[in-house]
């Protein structure tokens, strides 16, 4: 699934060709689990390029195959990924449903990496709710507190992937910015940019640097 990292360094065409070859092979072999992974890679590629509707389509297709194969880890992970794409489109109710499913599966089978991804997605979801409630300060602060709690629970987990941890800290920086805690946000973003560069997650690094540039 993490084969999509090459996308951040401009390897879109190469990644697309590789995924197509893998998909052709999986279809010839009738390998449904591999099809699910490849579809999720297509979803991640579309998300990276900003084609959210296409990303949603591929993640839903990936989930169709995980339902057939009953792969618990992928059911949780793909739901969390789909939730992120949905909330970026403003489909908050559907996103909430996917996050719930990701958490239920992750917790039922003690899959810490999956629980972490789902909790970070939930924290990001709460931030989105806070943004939508900015005209009501008390409600906005309520959502930011919930987001902080979700992210703290995620980052406290053992076995968390580096990318998930970096995403969590990026979300913390967004909370600090919304609270106008600029120094804290700057420190968090500098750490995120460094860690994202170290672990070769260019999309998160770019987001962190964009936010840093916006801090006056």
C-alpha positions in Angstrom: 0.0 0.0 0.0 2.8 2.4 0.8 4.1 2.0 -2.7 2.4 5.3 -3.4 5.2 7.2 -1.7 6.9 7.4 -5.1 4.0 9.7 -6.1 5.4 12.5 -4.0 8.6 12.6 -6.0 6.9 13.1 -9.3 6.7 9.4 -10.2 3.0 9.5 -11.2 3.3 7.9 -14.6 5.6 5.2 -13.3 3.4 4.4 -10.4 0.3 4.3 -12.6 2.0 1.9 -15.0 3.3 -0.3 -12.1 -0.2 -0.4 -10.6 -1.7 -1.4 -13.9 0.7 -4.2 -14.4 0.0 -5.5 -10.9 -3.7 -5.2 -11.4 -3.5 -7.2 -14.7 -1.5 -9.9 -12.9 -3.9 -10.0 -9.9 -6.9 -10.3 -12.3 -5.2 -13.2 -14.1 -4.5 -15.0 -10.8 -7.9 -14.1 -9.3 -6.1 -12.6 -6.3 -8.8 -10.6 -4.6 -6.6 -9.4 -1.6 -4.0 -8.1 -4.1 -6.8 -6.4 -6.1 -7.9 -4.6 -2.9 -4.4 -3.3 -2.3 -4.0 -2.1 -5.8 -7.4 -0.3 -5.8 -6.4 1.4 -2.6 -3.1 2.5 -4.3 -5.2 4.0 -7.1 -7.2 5.8 -4.4 -4.2 7.2 -2.7 -2.8 8.3 -6.0 -6.0 10.1 -6.9 -6.1 11.7 -3.4 -2.5 13.0 -3.8 -3.3 14.6 -7.1 -6.5 16.2 -5.6 -9.0 14.1 -7.5 -11.2 13.4 -4.5 -14.2 11.9 -6.4 -11.8 9.4 -8.1 -10.1 8.6 -4.8 -13.5 7.9 -3.2 -14.4 5.6 -6.1 -11.2 3.6 -5.8 -11.3 3.3 -2.0 -14.9 2.1 -2.2 -13.9 -0.5 -4.8 -11.0 -1.6 -2.5 -13.5 -2.0 0.4 -15.7 -4.2 -1.7 -12.9 -6.7 -2.1 -11.9 -6.6 1.6 -15.5 -7.4 2.5 -15.1 -10.5 0.3 -11.7 -11.5 1.8 -12.5 -10.4 5.4 -9.0 -8.8 5.8 -9.6 -7.0 9.0 -6.5 -4.7 8.8 -7.5 -3.5 5.3 -11.1 -3.1 6.2 -10.1 -0.7 9.0 -7.3 1.1 7.0 -9.4 1.6 3.8 -12.3 2.9 5.8 -10.1 5.5 7.5 -8.6 6.5 4.2 -12.0 6.8 2.6 -13.2 8.9 5.6 -10.4 11.4 4.9 -11.4 11.7 1.3 -15.0 12.1 2.2 -14.5 14.8 4.8 -12.3 16.8 2.4 -15.4 16.8 0.1 -17.6 18.0 2.9 -19.4 14.6 3.2 -19.1 14.6 7.0 -21.9 12.2 7.8 -20.4 9.5 5.5 -17.0 10.2 6.8 -18.1 9.7 10.4 -19.6 6.3 9.5 -16.3 5.2 7.9 -14.3 6.3 10.9 -16.6 4.4 13.2 -16.2 1.3 11.2 -12.4 1.7 11.1 -12.3 2.1 14.9 -14.7 -0.8 15.6 -12.7 -3.3 13.5 -9.3 -2.0 14.8 -10.4 -2.2 18.4 -12.1 -5.6 18.0 -8.9 -7.2 16.8 -6.4 -5.0 18.8 -4.8 -3.6 15.6 -2.9 -0.6 17.1 -1.7 0.8 13.7 -5.3 0.7 12.4 -6.7 2.2 15.6 -4.1 5.0 15.4 -5.0 5.8 11.8 -8.7 5.9 12.7 -8.1 8.1 15.7 -6.0 10.6 13.7 -8.8 10.6 11.0 -11.3 11.3 13.8 -9.1 14.1 15.1 -9.0 15.6 11.6 -12.8 15.2 11.4 -13.2 17.2 14.7 -11.0 19.9 13.3 -13.3 20.1 10.3 -16.2 20.4 12.6 -14.5 23.2 14.5 -13.8 25.1 11.3 -17.5 24.8 10.4 -18.4 26.2 13.9 -16.1 29.2 14.0 -19.0 31.5 14.2 -19.9 29.8 17.5 -16.7 30.0 19.6 -17.9 27.8 22.4 -18.8 25.0 20.0 -15.6 25.5 18.0 -13.5 25.1 21.2 -15.5 22.0 22.2 -14.6 20.3 18.9 -11.0 21.3 19.2 -10.9 19.8 22.7 -12.3 16.6 21.3 -9.8 16.6 18.5 -6.9 17.0 21.0 -8.2 14.1 23.0 -8.5 11.8 19.9 -5.0 12.8 18.7 -3.4 12.2 22.2 -5.0 8.8 22.3 -3.6 8.0 18.9 -0.1 9.1 19.6 0.0 7.2 22.9 -0.4 3.9 21.1 2.4 1.4 20.6 3.3 0.3 17.1 2.1 3.5 15.4 3.4 4.0 11.9 5.7 7.0 11.4 3.4 8.5 8.7 0.4 8.2 11.1 2.4 9.8 13.9 3.5 12.7 11.6 -0.1 13.2 10.5 -1.2 13.4 14.1 1.4 16.1 14.9 0.3 18.0 11.8 -3.3 17.9 13.1 -2.0 19.2 16.5 -0.4 22.1 14.7 -3.7 22.9 13.0 -5.4 23.0 16.3 -2.7 25.4 17.7 -3.2 27.7 14.7 -7.0 27.7 15.2 -6.4 28.7 18.9 -3.9 31.4 17.7 -1.1 29.7 19.6 1.4 30.6 16.9 4.7 29.7 18.6 3.4 26.2 19.5 2.1 25.8 16.0 5.5 26.8 14.5 7.4 24.4 16.7 5.0 21.6 15.8 5.2 22.3 12.1 9.0 22.5 12.1 9.1 19.0 13.7 6.5 17.7 11.3 8.4 19.0 8.2 11.6 17.4 9.5 10.0 14.1 10.3 8.0 14.0 7.0 11.2 14.6 5.1 13.0 11.9 7.1 10.3 9.3 6.5 9.7 10.3 2.8 6.2 11.6 3.2 6.3 14.6 0.8 2.6 15.4 0.9 2.7 16.0 4.7 6.0 17.8 4.4 4.5 20.1 1.8 1.4 20.8 4.0 3.6 21.6 7.0 5.8 24.0 5.0 2.8 25.7 3.5 1.4 26.3 7.0 4.7 27.5 8.3 4.8 30.0 5.5 1.4 31.3 6.5 2.5 32.1 10.0 3.4 35.8 10.2 
